C-alpha cells in the first residue's frame, strides 16, 4: 500500500522535459498531503499531550545515547588525538543523560519544560529588543506582539510548574507540528493558484 501511494505521489510531481524546474502546479498535492499528515500528527499530540511529551523525552534520550556511543567510538578510534579525552567526557555525559531520560522520562519532561520556559524567555527578550530598534521599519508591532506572547507563555508555564510538565511539552510540540502542516498546506494551495495564473498569463492569446 505504501509503495502504491509513493508511486502516485511521484506521478504527481513528474517534471516534463521542457522544463526541469519544480512546479507547484504538479507537486502541490505532495506538499499538501505532507502538510496534512504533519498537521494531523500535531492534533494527535495536542489531544494526547502526556503521551506526546513522553515520546519526545524517550526519543531525546535515545538520541543522546546514540550520540554518546558515536563520540566514544570516535575517541577510541582516534587515539593520540588531543581531543580524545574531551570526546570521552562528552560521550559519558551524553550516555548518562540519555539513560536517565530513558529510565525516567517523566523527570525528563520536567527538565524539558524548564528548557522550554528558558527558550521562551530568551525569545521574548530578543524580539522585544528587536522591536525597540525597529523604529522606522514596518512589522515592528508584529515582532513586539510575538515577543509579548512568548513572555506571557513563559510566565504561565513558570506559574504552573511543575504540574504543567505533564502536558506542556506535548502541547508545544503539537502546536508546532500543526502550524507547520498548516503552513505547508497554505503554500501548496496558494502556490498552485499562483503558478496556474502565471502560466495562463504567459500563454499567447488567440486573436
N, C-alpha and C positions, 0 to 999 in steps of 0.2 A: 504493500500500500504506500509506504514512504517513497519507494522508487517511482511509482506512478505519479505521485504528487511532484517529485523532483523533476520528472520529465515534462510535466505540464508547465511547471514554473520556468523551465529552460526554454520551452516553446514560446512563452510569453515574452521573454527578453531576447528573442532571436534578432540579430542585427544583420541587415542586408549588406550586400557587397557595395552598394552605392554609398553608404555612409557607415564608417566604423565607429562613430561616436554613439555613446549610450544615449538612449532617448526614453524619457518617461512615458511617451506615448505607447511604447511596447512594454516597458518594465514597471509601470506604475502598479500593476496587480501584485507583482512580487513584493514591492515595498509596502503596499497596503496590507497584504497578508502577514508579512513580518511584523508590521506595526500592530495589527490586530492581535497577533499571538503575544507580543510583549505586553500590550495593554491588558490582555486577559490575565497574564501572569501577575501583573500589578494588582488587578482587582482581587485575585485569589489571595495574594499576600496581605492586602488590606482586610479581607474578610477573616483571615486566619493569621493575625499578626504574631502570635506567640510561636506558632509552627514556623512561620517565615523567619522570625528572629533566630530561632534555634538553628534553622538551616544555614543562615548566614554565619553564625558562630561556629558551627561544625565545619562548614566549608572553609572558613578562615583558618581554623585550627589545622585542617588537613593541608592547606597551602603552606602554613608555617612549618609543619613537619617536613613536607617535601622540600621546601627551601632550605631547611636546616641540613637535611641529608645531602642535598646538592653542594652546599657550602662545605660540609665535612669531607665529601669525596674529593672536591677540588683542593682542599687543604692537604690531603694525604697524597694526591697525585702530583701536586706542585711543591715537592719537598725542596728545601733550600730557598724558597721564596720568602722574603722578609715579612710579607703579609699573611703567612700561613697561620700564625698564632691568632691574628685577628679573625681570620676565617673560621678557625676552630671555635673561638669565643662566640662569634655570631651564630655558628651552627648550633652550639649548645643552647644559647638563648632562644633561638627560633624553635628548636625541638621541644624545649621545656614549656615555652609559651603555647605552642600548638597542642602539646599533650594536655596541658591544663584546660584549654578550651574544649578539647575532645572529651575529657573526663567529666568536666562540669561546665557544660555550655551555658547554664543559667547564670553563673558568675560572669561568664564571658559577655552575656547580654548587658549586665550592669556596667562592665568596662566599656563596651561599645557605646552604650548610652552616654557615658561621660565624655567619650571622644566626640560623639555627635554634638553634644552641648558645646564643647570647646570649638568645634568646627563652625557651628552657627555663630558663636560669639566673634570669632575671627572674621568670618564673612560679613557680619554686621558692621564691625569696625571699619573694615576695608571699604565696603560700599558706602557707608556714611561719609568717610573721609574723601572718597572719590566724588561724591555728590557735592561736597562743600567746595571742591576745587573746580567743579564744572559750572562756573558762574555764568559763562556765556555760551554754553553748549546745550543743544537740545537733548532731552532724555534725562535731565537732572532729577526730575520728580520721580521717574520710574526707578532710577537707581536708589534714591533715598527711600522710596517705599519698600523696595526689596530689602534694603538694609534694616529698616524698622521691623519688617516681617521676620527676618532672621533673628533679630534681637528679642522679639516677643516670643517666638518659638523656643529659643534658648531659655528664656525666663520661665516659661510654662513647664518645660521639661525639668528644669532645676527644681522648681517648686514641688513638682510631683514625684521627684526622685526619692527613693528607689522603686516606688510602686509602679511607675510608668516604664521601668526597664523591661517588663514582660511584654509590652506591645510597641514601644516607641520605635525600635529598630525595624520591626516588621512593617509598621505603617510607613515609615520614611522610605524604606526600600520599595514598598508597594506603590507609593505615590510617585517615586522617581521612575519606576518602570511604566506606570500608567501614562505619565506625562510624555515620556519618551515614545511610547507606542502611539499616543495621540498625535504628537508632532510628526511622526513618520507618516501617519495616515493623511494628515493635512498636506504635507509636502507632496505625497503621491497624487492626491486629487487635484490640488492647485497646479502642480507641475504638469499633469496630464492636460488640463484645460489650456494652460499657457502654451504648451508645445503644439497642441492642435490649432490654436489661434495663430501661432507663428507660421505653421505650415500652410494654413489657409490663406494667410496674407502673402506668402511667398509664391503661391501658385498663380500662373498667369490667368487673367480673367478673359473669358470668351467675349468677343465683340459681336 
